Amino acid sequence: MPKMWGHAFYQVYVTLASTTTTMKGAVAVNNESIREEMQKNGVAQWQVADELGISEGTLSRKMRYELTLEDKRRVLKAIAKVGKAVGKSQKRLFESVSREI
């Protein structure tokens, strides 16, 4: 193994460590905070895409790479809006089931 390889691998490590991409195991996870927000709010990706007026496939492809700050803001607003609606629906469902019991 050439001596330069050690330095080259170190450079790759430093580059990866300084990016905004989070590493989980061997798989890079972009936009992890957005994915966590969707999960925390009980919102599906298709619901967010619907709120944004795009297809689920388009949102999925965009999420493969780190979103711009402006796109993140738009997606987080959509998550919040859909999350409120989902929360209200779940509350109404719980109340109606409670009355039946």
The first five atom37 places (N, CA, C, CB, O) and aatype in JSON, in Angstrom:
{
  "aatype": [12, 14, 11, 12, 17, 7, 8, 0, 13, 18, 5, 19, 18, 19, 16, 10, 0, 15, 16, 16, 16, 16, 12, 11, 7, 0, 19, 0, 19, 2, 2, 6, 15, 9, 1, 6, 6, 12, 5, 11, 2, 7, 19, 0, 5, 17, 5, 19, 0, 3, 6, 10, 7, 9, 15, 6, 7, 16, 10, 15, 1, 11, 12, 1, 18, 6, 10, 16, 10, 6, 3, 11, 1, 1, 19, 10, 11, 0, 9, 0, 11, 19, 7, 11, 0, 19, 7, 11, 15, 5, 11, 1, 10, 13, 6, 15, 19, 15, 1, 6, 9],
  "atom_mask": [
    [1, 1, 1, 1, 1],
    [1, 1, 1, 1, 1],
    [1, 1, 1, 1, 1],
    [1, 1, 1, 1, 1],
    [1, 1, 1, 1, 1],
    [1, 1, 1, 0, 1],
    [1, 1, 1, 1, 1],
    [1, 1, 1, 1, 1],
    [1, 1, 1, 1, 1],
    [1, 1, 1, 1, 1],
    [1, 1, 1, 1, 1],
    [1, 1, 1, 1, 1],
    [1, 1, 1, 1, 1],
    [1, 1, 1, 1, 1],
    [1, 1, 1, 1, 1],
    [1, 1, 1, 1, 1],
    [1, 1, 1, 1, 1],
    [1, 1, 1, 1, 1],
    [1, 1, 1, 1, 1],
    [1, 1, 1, 1, 1],
    [1, 1, 1, 1, 1],
    [1, 1, 1, 1, 1],
    [1, 1, 1, 1, 1],
    [1, 1, 1, 1, 1],
    [1, 1, 1, 0, 1],
    [1, 1, 1, 1, 1],
    [1, 1, 1, 1, 1],
    [1, 1, 1, 1, 1],
    [1, 1, 1, 1, 1],
    [1, 1, 1, 1, 1],
    [1, 1, 1, 1, 1],
    [1, 1, 1, 1, 1],
    [1, 1, 1, 1, 1],
    [1, 1, 1, 1, 1],
    [1, 1, 1, 1, 1],
    [1, 1, 1, 1, 1],
    [1, 1, 1, 1, 1],
    [1, 1, 1, 1, 1],
    [1, 1, 1, 1, 1],
    [1, 1, 1, 1, 1],
    [1, 1, 1, 1, 1],
    [1, 1, 1, 0, 1],
    [1, 1, 1, 1, 1],
    [1, 1, 1, 1, 1],
    [1, 1, 1, 1, 1],
    [1, 1, 1, 1, 1],
    [1, 1, 1, 1, 1],
    [1, 1, 1, 1, 1],
    [1, 1, 1, 1, 1],
    [1, 1, 1, 1, 1],
    [1, 1, 1, 1, 1],
    [1, 1, 1, 1, 1],
    [1, 1, 1, 0, 1],
    [1, 1, 1, 1, 1],
    [1, 1, 1, 1, 1],
    [1, 1, 1, 1, 1],
    [1, 1, 1, 0, 1],
    [1, 1, 1, 1, 1],
    [1, 1, 1, 1, 1],
    [1, 1, 1, 1, 1],
    [1, 1, 1, 1, 1],
    [1, 1, 1, 1, 1],
    [1, 1, 1, 1, 1],
    [1, 1, 1, 1, 1],
    [1, 1, 1, 1, 1],
    [1, 1, 1, 1, 1],
    [1, 1, 1, 1, 1],
    [1, 1, 1, 1, 1],
    [1, 1, 1, 1, 1],
    [1, 1, 1, 1, 1],
    [1, 1, 1, 1, 1],
    [1, 1, 1, 1, 1],
    [1, 1, 1, 1, 1],
    [1, 1, 1, 1, 1],
    [1, 1, 1, 1, 1],
    [1, 1, 1, 1, 1],
    [1, 1, 1, 1, 1],
    [1, 1, 1, 1, 1],
    [1, 1, 1, 1, 1],
    [1, 1, 1, 1, 1],
    [1, 1, 1, 1, 1],
    [1, 1, 1, 1, 1],
    [1, 1, 1, 0, 1],
    [1, 1, 1, 1, 1],
    [1, 1, 1, 1, 1],
    [1, 1, 1, 1, 1],
    [1, 1, 1, 0, 1],
    [1, 1, 1, 1, 1],
    [1, 1, 1, 1, 1],
    [1, 1, 1, 1, 1],
    [1, 1, 1, 1, 1],
    [1, 1, 1, 1, 1],
    [1, 1, 1, 1, 1],
    [1, 1, 1, 1, 1],
    [1, 1, 1, 1, 1],
    [1, 1, 1, 1, 1],
    [1, 1, 1, 1, 1],
    [1, 1, 1, 1, 1],
    [1, 1, 1, 1, 1],
    [1, 1, 1, 1, 1],
    [1, 1, 1, 1, 1]
  ],
  "atom_positions": [
    [[0.85, -1.18, 0.0], [0.0, 0.0, 0.0], [0.9, 1.24, 0.0], [-0.97, 0.0, 1.23], [1.78, 1.37, 0.85]],
    [[0.68, 2.16, -0.94], [1.49, 3.38, -0.98], [1.28, 4.23, 0.26], [1.16, 4.2, -2.23], [0.21, 4.23, 0.86]],
    [[2.32, 4.94, 0.64], [2.27, 5.78, 1.83], [1.2, 6.88, 1.7], [3.64, 6.41, 2.09], [0.61, 7.29, 2.7]],
    [[0.96, 7.35, 0.49], [0.0, 8.43, 0.26], [-1.44, 8.01, 0.57], [0.09, 8.89, -1.19], [-2.28, 8.87, 0.84]],
    [[-1.73, 6.73, 0.53], [-3.1, 6.27, 0.76], [-3.61, 6.7, 2.12], [-3.19, 4.77, 0.63], [-4.77, 7.08, 2.25]],
    [[-2.77, 6.63, 3.12], [-3.19, 7.02, 4.46], [-3.7, 8.45, 4.48], [0.0, 0.0, 0.0], [-4.75, 8.73, 5.06]],
    [[-2.96, 9.34, 3.84], [-3.36, 10.74, 3.79], [-4.65, 10.92, 2.98], [-2.22, 11.59, 3.19], [-5.52, 11.7, 3.36]],
    [[-4.76, 10.19, 1.87], [-5.95, 10.3, 1.02], [-7.2, 9.86, 1.78], [-5.78, 9.47, -0.26], [-8.24, 10.51, 1.7]],
    [[-7.09, 8.75, 2.51], [-8.24, 8.29, 3.29], [-8.59, 9.28, 4.39], [-7.95, 6.91, 3.9], [-9.77, 9.48, 4.69]],
    [[-7.59, 9.89, 5.0], [-7.82, 10.9, 6.04], [-8.57, 12.09, 5.43], [-6.48, 11.37, 6.67], [-9.51, 12.6, 6.04]],
    [[-8.17, 12.52, 4.24], [-8.84, 13.64, 3.58], [-10.31, 13.31, 3.32], [-8.13, 13.99, 2.27], [-11.18, 14.16, 3.52]],
    [[-10.59, 12.09, 2.87], [-11.97, 11.68, 2.63], [-12.75, 11.7, 3.94], [-12.02, 10.27, 1.99], [-13.89, 12.16, 3.96]],
    [[-12.16, 11.2, 5.02], [-12.82, 11.19, 6.33], [-13.14, 12.61, 6.78], [-11.94, 10.5, 7.38], [-14.26, 12.88, 7.22]],
    [[-12.17, 13.51, 6.67], [-12.39, 14.9, 7.08], [-13.5, 15.53, 6.25], [-11.09, 15.71, 6.95], [-14.34, 16.25, 6.78]],
    [[-13.49, 15.26, 4.95], [-14.53, 15.81, 4.08], [-15.9, 15.29, 4.48], [-14.24, 15.47, 2.61], [-16.85, 16.06, 4.57]],
    [[-16.02, 13.99, 4.71], [-17.3, 13.41, 5.12], [-17.74, 13.92, 6.47], [-17.22, 11.9, 5.14], [-18.92, 14.21, 6.68]],
    [[-16.82, 14.05, 7.39], [-17.15, 14.49, 8.75], [-17.62, 15.94, 8.76], [-15.96, 14.33, 9.67], [-18.38, 16.33, 9.65]],
    [[-17.16, 16.75, 7.8], [-17.51, 18.17, 7.81], [-18.78, 18.48, 7.01], [-16.37, 18.97, 7.27], [-19.22, 19.63, 7.0]],
    [[-19.35, 17.49, 6.35], [-20.58, 17.74, 5.59], [-21.78, 17.69, 6.51], [-20.73, 16.72, 4.44], [-21.68, 17.28, 7.66]],
    [[-22.93, 18.11, 5.99], [-24.16, 18.09, 6.79], [-24.85, 16.74, 6.72], [-25.11, 19.18, 6.33], [-25.9, 16.54, 7.33]],
    [[-24.3, 15.82, 5.98], [-24.88, 14.48, 5.86], [-24.53, 13.68, 7.1], [-24.37, 13.76, 4.58], [-23.38, 13.64, 7.52]],
    [[-25.52, 13.04, 7.68], [-25.31, 12.2, 8.86], [-25.04, 10.78, 8.39], [-26.53, 12.26, 9.82], [-25.68, 10.3, 7.46]],
    [[-24.09, 10.11, 9.03], [-23.78, 8.74, 8.66], [-24.41, 7.79, 9.68], [-22.25, 8.52, 8.57], [-24.18, 7.94, 10.88]],
    [[-25.18, 6.84, 9.22], [-25.75, 5.81, 10.08], [-25.25, 4.49, 9.54], [-27.33, 5.86, 10.12], [-25.68, 4.05, 8.47]],
    [[-24.35, 3.86, 10.26], [-23.73, 2.65, 9.74], [-22.93, 3.03, 8.51], [0.0, 0.0, 0.0], [-22.06, 3.9, 8.59]],
    [[-23.2, 2.39, 7.4], [-22.49, 2.71, 6.17], [-23.37, 3.48, 5.2], [-22.0, 1.43, 5.51], [-22.97, 3.71, 4.05]],
    [[-24.55, 3.89, 5.63], [-25.49, 4.56, 4.74], [-25.64, 6.02, 5.15], [-26.87, 3.85, 4.76], [-25.85, 6.32, 6.32]],
    [[-25.52, 6.91, 4.19], [-25.68, 8.34, 4.47], [-27.17, 8.66, 4.56], [-25.0, 9.2, 3.37], [-27.97, 8.21, 3.75]],
    [[-27.53, 9.45, 5.56], [-28.92, 9.85, 5.74], [-28.99, 11.37, 5.61], [-29.48, 9.37, 7.13], [-28.55, 12.1, 6.51]],
    [[-29.53, 11.83, 4.51], [-29.7, 13.27, 4.3], [-31.01, 13.73, 4.92], [-29.65, 13.62, 2.8], [-31.96, 12.96, 5.03]],
    [[-31.04, 14.99, 5.32], [-32.25, 15.61, 5.85], [-32.81, 14.84, 7.05], [-33.32, 15.7, 4.76], [-34.02, 14.69, 7.19]],
    [[-31.93, 14.36, 7.89], [-32.37, 13.54, 9.03], [-33.32, 14.3, 9.95], [-31.16, 13.07, 9.82], [-34.27, 13.72, 10.47]],
    [[-33.09, 15.6, 10.16], [-33.97, 16.37, 11.04], [-35.39, 16.43, 10.48], [-33.42, 17.8, 11.23], [-36.36, 16.4, 11.24]],
    [[-35.52, 16.51, 9.16], [-36.85, 16.53, 8.55], [-37.53, 15.18, 8.71], [-36.75, 16.91, 7.05], [-38.72, 15.12, 9.01]],
    [[-36.79, 14.11, 8.51], [-37.34, 12.77, 8.68], [-37.8, 12.56, 10.13], [-36.3, 11.69, 8.3], [-38.84, 11.96, 10.38]],
    [[-37.0, 13.07, 11.08], [-37.37, 12.95, 12.49], [-38.63, 13.75, 12.8], [-36.22, 13.42, 13.39], [-39.48, 13.29, 13.56]],
    [[-38.76, 14.93, 12.21], [-39.96, 15.75, 12.42], [-41.21, 15.05, 11.89], [-39.8, 17.11, 11.74], [-42.26, 15.07, 12.53]],
    [[-41.09, 14.43, 10.72], [-42.24, 13.7, 10.16], [-42.65, 12.57, 11.1], [-41.9, 13.14, 8.76], [-43.84, 12.37, 11.35]],
    [[-41.68, 11.85, 11.6], [-41.98, 10.73, 12.5], [-42.57, 11.24, 13.81], [-40.71, 9.91, 12.77], [-43.54, 10.67, 14.31]],
    [[-42.01, 12.3, 14.35], [-42.48, 12.86, 15.62], [-43.92, 13.36, 15.51], [-41.57, 14.01, 16.06], [-44.7, 13.24, 16.46]],
    [[-44.27, 13.91, 14.35], [-45.62, 14.44, 14.14], [-46.6, 13.42, 13.58], [-45.56, 15.62, 13.23], [-47.77, 13.74, 13.36]],
    [[-46.13, 12.2, 13.34], [-47.01, 11.17, 12.79], [-47.47, 11.47, 11.39], [0.0, 0.0, 0.0], [-48.6, 11.16, 11.01]],
    [[-46.59, 12.09, 10.61], [-46.92, 12.52, 9.26], [-46.18, 11.65, 8.25], [-46.56, 14.01, 9.06], [-44.98, 11.4, 8.4]],
    [[-46.89, 11.19, 7.23], [-46.27, 10.39, 6.18], [-45.68, 11.3, 5.11], [-47.3, 9.41, 5.56], [-46.12, 12.44, 4.93]],
    [[-44.7, 10.79, 4.4], [-44.04, 11.58, 3.36], [-45.03, 11.98, 2.26], [-42.88, 10.79, 2.75], [-44.93, 13.08, 1.71]],
    [[-45.98, 11.1, 1.94], [-46.95, 11.45, 0.9], [-47.82, 12.62, 1.33], [-47.82, 10.24, 0.55], [-48.25, 13.41, 0.49]],
    [[-48.1, 12.74, 2.64], [-48.92, 13.84, 3.13], [-48.19, 15.17, 3.0], [-49.33, 13.59, 4.59], [-48.78, 16.18, 2.64]],
    [[-46.9, 15.15, 3.3], [-46.08, 16.36, 3.16], [-46.01, 16.76, 1.69], [-44.66, 16.13, 3.75], [-46.16, 17.93, 1.36]],
    [[-45.77, 15.79, 0.82], [-45.69, 16.07, -0.61], [-47.01, 16.65, -1.11], [-45.34, 14.79, -1.39], [-47.01, 17.6, -1.9]],
    [[-48.11, 16.08, -0.66], [-49.43, 16.58, -1.06], [-49.61, 18.03, -0.64], [-50.54, 15.71, -0.44], [-50.1, 18.85, -1.41]],
    [[-49.21, 18.35, 0.57], [-49.31, 19.73, 1.08], [-48.44, 20.68, 0.27], [-48.91, 19.78, 2.56], [-48.8, 21.84, 0.07]],
    [[-47.29, 20.19, -0.2], [-46.38, 21.02, -1.0], [-46.82, 21.11, -2.46], [-44.97, 20.47, -0.93], [-46.29, 21.93, -3.22]],
    [[-47.78, 20.27, -2.86], [-48.26, 20.29, -4.24], [-47.33, 19.56, -5.21], [0.0, 0.0, 0.0], [-47.29, 19.88, -6.4]],
    [[-46.58, 18.58, -4.68], [-45.69, 17.77, -5.52], [-45.99, 16.3, -5.28], [-44.19, 18.09, -5.24], [-46.7, 15.96, -4.33]],
    [[-45.46, 15.44, -6.12], [-45.7, 14.0, -5.92], [-44.77, 13.48, -4.82], [-45.48, 13.21, -7.25], [-43.75, 14.08, -4.51]],
    [[-45.16, 12.35, -4.25], [-44.33, 11.72, -3.23], [-42.97, 11.34, -3.81], [-45.04, 10.47, -2.65], [-41.95, 11.46, -3.13]],
    [[-42.95, 10.88, -5.05], [-41.7, 10.52, -5.71], [-40.75, 11.7, -5.83], [0.0, 0.0, 0.0], [-39.54, 11.56, -5.64]],
    [[-41.31, 12.86, -6.17], [-40.49, 14.07, -6.29], [-39.88, 14.44, -4.94], [-41.32, 15.25, -6.84], [-38.69, 14.75, -4.85]],
    [[-40.7, 14.4, -3.88], [-40.18, 14.72, -2.55], [-39.11, 13.7, -2.14], [-41.32, 14.74, -1.52], [-38.09, 14.07, -1.57]],
    [[-39.36, 12.45, -2.42], [-38.41, 11.4, -2.09], [-37.07, 11.64, -2.78], [-38.97, 10.03, -2.47], [-36.01, 11.5, -2.16]],
    [[-37.11, 11.99, -4.06], [-35.87, 12.26, -4.8], [-35.15, 13.48, -4.25], [-36.16, 12.46, -6.28], [-33.92, 13.48, -4.14]],
    [[-35.91, 14.52, -3.89], [-35.28, 15.72, -3.32], [-34.62, 15.41, -1.98], [-36.32, 16.83, -3.14], [-33.58, 15.97, -1.65]],
    [[-35.23, 14.51, -1.22], [-34.73, 14.19, 0.11], [-33.45, 13.35, 0.07], [-35.8, 13.46, 0.9], [-32.79, 13.18, 1.1]],
    [[-33.1, 12.82, -1.09], [-31.87, 12.04, -1.21], [-30.63, 12.89, -0.99], [-31.79, 11.37, -2.57], [-29.59, 12.39, -0.57]],
    [[-30.76, 14.18, -1.26], [-29.66, 15.13, -1.1], [-30.09, 16.19, -0.09], [-29.27, 15.79, -2.47], [-31.28, 16.45, 0.08]],
    [[-29.12, 16.78, 0.57], [-29.43, 17.79, 1.58], [-30.19, 18.95, 0.91], [-28.13, 18.3, 2.28], [-29.74, 19.5, -0.09]],
    [[-31.34, 19.3, 1.48], [-32.16, 20.38, 0.94], [-31.54, 21.73, 1.24], [-33.58, 20.31, 1.52], [-30.78, 21.88, 2.19]],
    [[-31.88, 22.71, 0.41], [-31.46, 24.08, 0.69], [-32.21, 24.57, 1.92], [-31.71, 25.03, -0.54], [-33.21, 23.97, 2.32]],
    [[-31.74, 25.63, 2.52], [-32.38, 26.17, 3.71], [-33.83, 26.58, 3.43], [-31.59, 27.38, 4.24], [-34.72, 26.35, 4.24]],
    [[-34.05, 27.18, 2.27], [-35.41, 27.6, 1.89], [-36.33, 26.39, 1.72], [-35.36, 28.42, 0.58], [-37.47, 26.41, 2.19]],
    [[-35.85, 25.35, 1.06], [-36.66, 24.14, 0.89], [-36.95, 23.48, 2.23], [-35.95, 23.15, -0.04], [-38.05, 22.97, 2.44]],
    [[-35.98, 23.48, 3.13], [-36.2, 22.91, 4.47], [-37.31, 23.66, 5.19], [-34.9, 22.95, 5.3], [-38.16, 23.05, 5.84]],
    [[-37.29, 24.98, 5.09], [-38.33, 25.79, 5.74], [-39.72, 25.43, 5.19], [-38.06, 27.3, 5.53], [-40.67, 25.26, 5.95]],
    [[-39.82, 25.31, 3.86], [-41.1, 24.96, 3.24], [-41.58, 23.59, 3.7], [-40.98, 24.99, 1.7], [-42.76, 23.41, 4.02]],
    [[-40.67, 22.62, 3.74], [-41.04, 21.26, 4.14], [-41.44, 21.24, 5.62], [-39.87, 20.28, 3.88], [-42.42, 20.6, 5.98]],
    [[-40.7, 21.94, 6.46], [-41.04, 21.96, 7.9], [-42.39, 22.62, 8.15], [-39.94, 22.69, 8.69], [-43.14, 22.19, 9.02]],
    [[-42.7, 23.68, 7.38], [-44.03, 24.31, 7.5], [-45.12, 23.33, 7.11], [-44.11, 25.58, 6.61], [-46.16, 23.24, 7.77]],
    [[-44.89, 22.59, 6.04], [-45.87, 21.6, 5.57], [-46.05, 20.51, 6.63], [-45.43, 20.97, 4.22], [-47.18, 20.07, 6.88]],
    [[-44.96, 20.07, 7.23], [-45.04, 19.04, 8.28], [-45.87, 19.55, 9.45], [-43.63, 18.64, 8.77], [-46.72, 18.83, 9.97]],
    [[-45.63, 20.8, 9.86], [-46.38, 21.38, 10.98], [-47.87, 21.47, 10.65], [-45.83, 22.77, 11.32], [-48.71, 21.14, 11.49]],
    [[-48.19, 21.91, 9.44], [-49.59, 22.06, 9.05], [-50.29, 20.71, 8.99], [-49.7, 22.77, 7.69], [-51.39, 20.55, 9.53]],
    [[-49.66, 19.73, 8.35], [-50.25, 18.4, 8.25], [-50.3, 17.75, 9.63], [-49.45, 17.52, 7.26], [-51.27, 17.06, 9.96]],
    [[-49.27, 17.96, 10.43], [-49.23, 17.39, 11.78], [-50.38, 17.86, 12.64], [0.0, 0.0, 0.0], [-50.94, 17.08, 13.41]],
    [[-50.74, 19.14, 12.52], [-51.9, 19.66, 13.26], [-53.17, 18.96, 12.83], [-52.04, 21.19, 13.06], [-53.98, 18.55, 13.66]],
    [[-53.35, 18.82, 11.53], [-54.55, 18.16, 11.0], [-54.61, 16.7, 11.44], [-54.59, 18.25, 9.46], [-55.67, 16.2, 11.8]],
    [[-53.48, 16.02, 11.39], [-53.43, 14.62, 11.82], [-53.75, 14.52, 13.3], [-52.05, 14.0, 11.51], [-54.49, 13.63, 13.72]],
    [[-53.19, 15.42, 14.09], [-53.44, 15.42, 15.53], [-54.92, 15.63, 15.85], [0.0, 0.0, 0.0], [-55.47, 14.96, 16.72]],
    [[-55.56, 16.55, 15.13], [-56.99, 16.8, 15.35], [-57.81, 15.58, 14.95], [-57.45, 18.03, 14.55], [-58.76, 15.21, 15.65]],
    [[-57.45, 14.95, 13.84], [-58.18, 13.76, 13.4], [-58.06, 12.63, 14.42], [-57.67, 13.28, 12.02], [-59.04, 11.95, 14.72]],
    [[-56.86, 12.44, 14.94], [-56.64, 11.39, 15.94], [-57.42, 11.7, 17.21], [-55.14, 11.25, 16.26], [-57.97, 10.79, 17.83]],
    [[-57.48, 12.97, 17.6], [-58.23, 13.35, 18.8], [-59.72, 13.08, 18.61], [-57.99, 14.85, 19.13], [-60.37, 12.53, 19.5]],
    [[-60.27, 13.45, 17.44], [-61.7, 13.2, 17.17], [-61.99, 11.71, 17.16], [-62.11, 13.82, 15.83], [-63.01, 11.27, 17.69]],
    [[-61.09, 10.92, 16.57], [-61.26, 9.47, 16.52], [-61.26, 8.89, 17.93], [-60.15, 8.82, 15.68], [-62.09, 8.05, 18.26]],
    [[-60.33, 9.35, 18.76], [-60.24, 8.86, 20.14], [-61.51, 9.22, 20.91], [-59.01, 9.45, 20.85], [-62.05, 8.4, 21.65]],
    [[-62.0, 10.45, 20.72], [-63.21, 10.88, 21.41], [-64.42, 10.07, 20.98], [-63.47, 12.37, 21.16], [-65.24, 9.71, 21.82]],
    [[-64.55, 9.76, 19.69], [-65.71, 9.0, 19.22], [-65.64, 7.56, 19.71], [-65.78, 9.03, 17.69], [-66.67, 6.97, 20.02]],
    [[-64.44, 6.99, 19.77], [-64.3, 5.62, 20.27], [-64.59, 5.6, 21.77], [-62.86, 5.07, 19.98], [-65.21, 4.66, 22.28]],
    [[-64.15, 6.63, 22.48], [-64.39, 6.71, 23.93], [-65.88, 6.75, 24.24], [-63.71, 7.95, 24.52], [-66.34, 6.14, 25.21]],
    [[-66.65, 7.46, 23.42], [-68.09, 7.55, 23.63], [-68.78, 6.22, 23.4], [-68.69, 8.6, 22.72], [-69.78, 5.9, 24.04]],
    [[-68.24, 5.42, 22.46], [-68.81, 4.13, 22.15], [-68.56, 3.12, 23.26], [-68.25, 3.61, 20.83], [-69.34, 2.18, 23.45]],
    [[-67.49, 3.31, 24.0], [-67.12, 2.33, 25.04], [-67.89, 2.55, 26.28], [-65.65, 2.39, 25.35], [-67.71, 1.83, 27.26]]
  ]
}
